[in-house]
Amino acid sequence: MPQRPRTRPPPVNPWRGLRGLPREVWLVCASTLINRLGTMALPFLVLYLTEGRRWTPAEAGYGMMVYGAGALTAGPFSGRLADRLGHVHVLKASLWTSGALLLILPYATTKPMLFALIFLWAGLTQAFWPSAMALLTGLALPEKRKAVFALHRLAVNLGMAVGPAMGGLIAHHSYRWVFWTDGLSTLAGAALLTLLLKAPPAPSLPHDHTPGGSPWRDRHLLFLLLPFIPALMVFFQIEGTFPLWVVRDLGLGSRFFGLLFTVNTLLIVALEVPLNLAMGHWRHGRLLLLGSLCLAVGFGLTAWATTYTSLILTTVIWTFGEMILFPAMSDAVATLAPPDRRGEYMGLLSLAFAAALALGPWLGVLAYAKVGPRSVWLGTFLIAGVAGLLLARFRTPSRKG
């Protein structure tokens, strides 16, 4: 009896879960990618102030503090403004105004004027995130929100893989063109949204709907964000103690340090969206625990990571934590948010990121100098681990929208 020819099963496409996403989701992600491809002004701000403006390092540090203050101030207010004026309108306004401001910032002639422009730039840039996240929340089905947030992070990471590297080449010739290129890419993202993205209709609410309360009074949200901030502070050691450990203490060089972030970006590009599609049915507490534990183990093991191979391994571990924790947290906050308060809820999440970025590297470097690197890495294990155990207790009270 003749045998049937064997047929290979069709290849499994891990991205197939993104089919059917609204066109508006792709437009927001495309605009973010265009914007981030030109993002180079902030990574080079200190160099611009010290080398381009001849400021002292202390004066340049004040410039970074002003940027952080602007970002911290804008988060909650921009989210509330987006809920009132419309997420699409604030999204476009943020890109147009921050892009235009970047074009004129190099022309500031005095320190007070430059500090004022840096503060405004930070606030206008920060206004983008609550609006974008609230808009994506309303556009995506609940079961696909984690994947949509992962897709948006993919756009951010793809752009950031190119923007700062290109900025280094441009800065070699002109620091002014660093700001101008960043501003032009931001305006290009704004033009894309202005031409192609229309404001979606307001979500239909039941006749007995009551307006949502302030997120500051939502105990479920506060229970979620308070332990999340320490976990974020552990993650943001990549901006503080991690380069000190790799480059200065181990002497492995800045090139290898850059390679670790290439590994991080490649993993995110290849795996974050499929990973979140596969875990879309997991409950939030389980995902938040797993992501935090990956951060705890990845950074904790850094205490013994002294070779190229071991550092790459620990980077892989904490990158999985980043890929699991951040989309899960965005989805948890989106699930808690009433439809008429999504921007304000996302504004508080944005505020948590800004606070952790401001505090984490600073406190980490202080501890690094006082108690030594290995104690710091063991401390990150304890902090992220305890944060994960607290986050694991989170239960969604009800799914809205």
Long-range contacts (C-beta under 8 A, 24 or more apart in sequence): 14-273, 14-274, 14-277, 14-278, 15-273, 15-274, 15-277, 17-144, 17-147, 17-277, 17-280, 18-144, 18-147, 18-151, 18-273, 18-277, 21-139, 21-140, 21-144, 21-148, 21-151, 22-139, 22-140, 24-135, 24-139, 24-197, 24-200, 25-136, 25-139, 25-140, 25-148, 25-151, 27-192, 27-193, 27-196, 27-197, 28-91, 28-132, 28-135, 28-136, 28-139, 28-152, 28-193, 28-197, 29-151, 29-152, 29-154, 29-155, 30-155, 30-192, 31-95, 31-189, 31-190, 31-192, 31-193, 31-197, 32-132, 32-152, 32-155, 32-156, 32-159, 32-189, 33-155, 33-156, 33-158, 33-159, 34-159, 34-185, 34-188, 34-189, 34-192, 35-95, 35-159, 35-185, 35-186, 35-188, 35-189, 36-155, 36-156, 36-158, 36-159, 36-160, 36-163, 36-185, 37-158, 37-159, 37-162, 37-163, 37-166, 37-185, 38-159, 38-163, 38-166, 38-181, 38-182, 38-184, 38-185, 38-186, 38-188, 39-159, 39-160, 39-163, 39-164, 39-182, 39-185, 40-163, 40-164, 40-166, 40-167, 40-170, 40-171, 40-178, 40-181, 40-182, 41-102, 41-105, 41-167, 41-178, 41-179, 41-182, 41-183, 42-67, 43-163, 43-164, 43-167, 44-164, 44-167, 44-168, 44-171, 44-175, 44-178, 45-118, 47-171, 47-175, 48-171, 48-175, 48-178, 48-179, 51-175, 52-175, 52-176, 53-114, 59-111, 62-115, 63-114, 63-115, 63-118, 66-115, 66-118, 66-119, 66-122, 67-118, 67-119, 67-121, 67-122, 68-122, 68-354, 68-357, 68-358, 69-119, 69-122, 70-118, 70-119, 70-120, 70-121, 70-122, 70-123, 70-126, 71-122, 71-123, 71-125, 71-126, 71-354, 72-351, 72-354, 72-355, 72-358, 73-123, 74-122, 74-123, 74-124, 74-126, 74-127, 75-126, 75-129, 75-130, 75-347, 75-348, 75-350, 75-351, 75-354, 76-344, 76-347, 76-348, 76-351, 77-347, 78-123, 78-126, 78-127, 78-130, 78-131, 78-343, 78-347, 79-130, 79-131, 79-134, 79-343, 79-344, 79-345, 79-346, 79-347, 79-348, 79-350, 80-343, 80-344, 80-347, 81-127, 81-343, 82-127, 82-130, 82-131, 82-134, 82-343, 82-347, 83-134, 83-340, 83-341, 83-342, 83-343, 83-344, 86-199, 87-131, 87-132, 87-134, 87-135, 87-138, 87-199, 87-342, 87-343, 88-131, 88-135, 88-193, 88-197, 88-198, 88-199, 88-200, 89-199, 90-127, 90-131, 90-343, 91-128, 91-131, 91-132, 91-135, 91-193, 92-190, 92-193, 92-194, 92-197, 93-127, 94-124, 94-125, 94-127, 94-128, 94-131, 95-128, 95-186, 95-187, 95-189, 95-190, 95-193, 96-187, 96-190, 96-194, 97-124, 98-124, 98-125, 98-127, 98-128, 98-186, 99-183, 99-184, 99-185, 99-186, 99-187, 99-189, 99-190, 100-183, 100-187, 101-183, 102-179, 102-180, 102-182, 102-183, 102-186, 103-179, 103-180, 103-183, 103-184, 105-179, 106-175, 106-176, 106-179, 106-180, 126-350, 126-354, 129-346, 129-350, 130-343, 130-344, 130-346, 130-347, 130-349, 130-350, 131-343, 131-346, 133-330, 133-334, 133-342, 133-346, 133-349, 133-350, 134-337, 134-342, 134-343, 134-345, 134-346, 135-200, 137-334, 137-337, 137-342, 137-346, 137-401, 138-200, 138-203, 138-339, 138-342, 138-401, 139-200, 142-335, 142-399, 142-401, 143-280, 143-281, 144-277, 144-280, 145-330, 145-331, 145-334, 145-335, 146-276, 146-277, 146-279, 146-280, 146-287, 146-327, 146-328, 146-330, 146-331, 147-273, 147-276, 147-277, 147-280, 147-327, 149-276, 149-326, 149-327, 149-330, 149-331, 149-334, 150-272, 150-273, 150-275, 150-276, 150-323, 150-327, 151-273, 153-268, 153-272, 153-326, 153-327, 154-268, 154-269, 154-272, 154-273, 157-265, 157-268, 157-269, 158-265, 158-269, 160-265, 161-262, 161-265, 161-269, 203-339, 203-401, 205-339, 205-340, 211-338, 211-340, 212-337, 212-338, 212-339, 212-340, 212-341, 213-338, 213-341, 214-341, 214-344, 215-337, 215-341, 215-344, 215-345, 215-347, 215-348, 216-348, 218-336, 218-345, 220-336, 220-394, 220-397, 221-333, 221-336, 221-345, 221-348, 223-394, 224-329, 224-332, 224-333, 224-336, 224-391, 224-394, 225-333, 225-348, 225-349, 225-352, 227-386, 227-387, 227-390, 227-391, 228-288, 228-329, 228-352, 228-387, 228-391, 229-352, 229-355, 229-356, 230-356, 230-383, 230-384, 230-386, 230-387, 231-292, 231-295, 231-325, 231-383, 231-384, 231-387, 231-388, 231-391, 232-352, 232-353, 232-356, 232-357, 232-360, 233-356, 233-359, 233-360, 233-363, 233-364, 233-383, 234-295, 234-296, 234-299, 234-360, 234-380, 234-383, 234-384, 234-387, 235-295, 235-318, 235-321, 235-322, 235-356, 235-360, 236-356, 236-357, 236-360, 236-361, 236-364, 237-299, 237-360, 237-361, 237-364, 237-376, 237-380, 239-357, 239-360, 239-361, 240-360, 240-361, 240-362, 240-364, 240-365, 240-368, 241-361, 241-364, 241-365, 241-367, 241-368, 241-373, 241-376, 242-302, 244-365, 244-368, 244-373, 245-302, 245-373, 245-377, 246-311, 249-373, 250-306, 252-308, 252-311, 256-308, 256-311, 260-311, 260-312, 260-315, 263-312, 263-315, 263-316, 263-319, 264-315, 264-319, 264-322, 267-316, 267-319, 267-320, 267-323, 268-319, 268-322, 268-323, 271-323, 272-323, 272-327, 275-323, 275-324, 276-323, 276-324, 276-327, 279-324, 283-395, 283-396, 284-328, 284-331, 284-332, 284-335, 284-394, 284-395, 284-396, 285-391, 285-392, 285-393, 285-394, 285-395, 286-392, 287-324, 287-325, 287-328, 288-325, 288-328, 288-329, 288-332, 288-388, 288-391, 288-392, 288-394, 289-388, 289-389, 289-391, 289-392, 290-321, 290-324, 290-388, 291-320, 291-321, 291-322, 291-323, 291-324, 291-325, 291-326, 291-328, 291-388, 292-321, 292-325, 292-384, 292-385, 292-387, 292-388, 292-391, 293-321, 293-384, 293-385, 293-388, 294-318, 294-320, 294-321, 294-322, 294-324, 294-325, 295-321, 295-322, 295-325, 295-380, 295-384, 295-388, 296-321, 296-380, 296-381, 296-382, 296-383, 296-384, 296-385, 296-388, 297-381, 299-377, 299-380, 299-381, 299-384, 300-377, 300-378, 300-380, 300-381, 300-384, 300-385, 301-377, 302-377, 302-380, 303-373, 303-374, 303-377, 303-378, 321-384, 332-394, 332-396, 335-396, 335-399, 335-400, 336-396, 336-397, 336-400, 337-400, 337-401, 338-400, 338-401, 339-400, 339-401
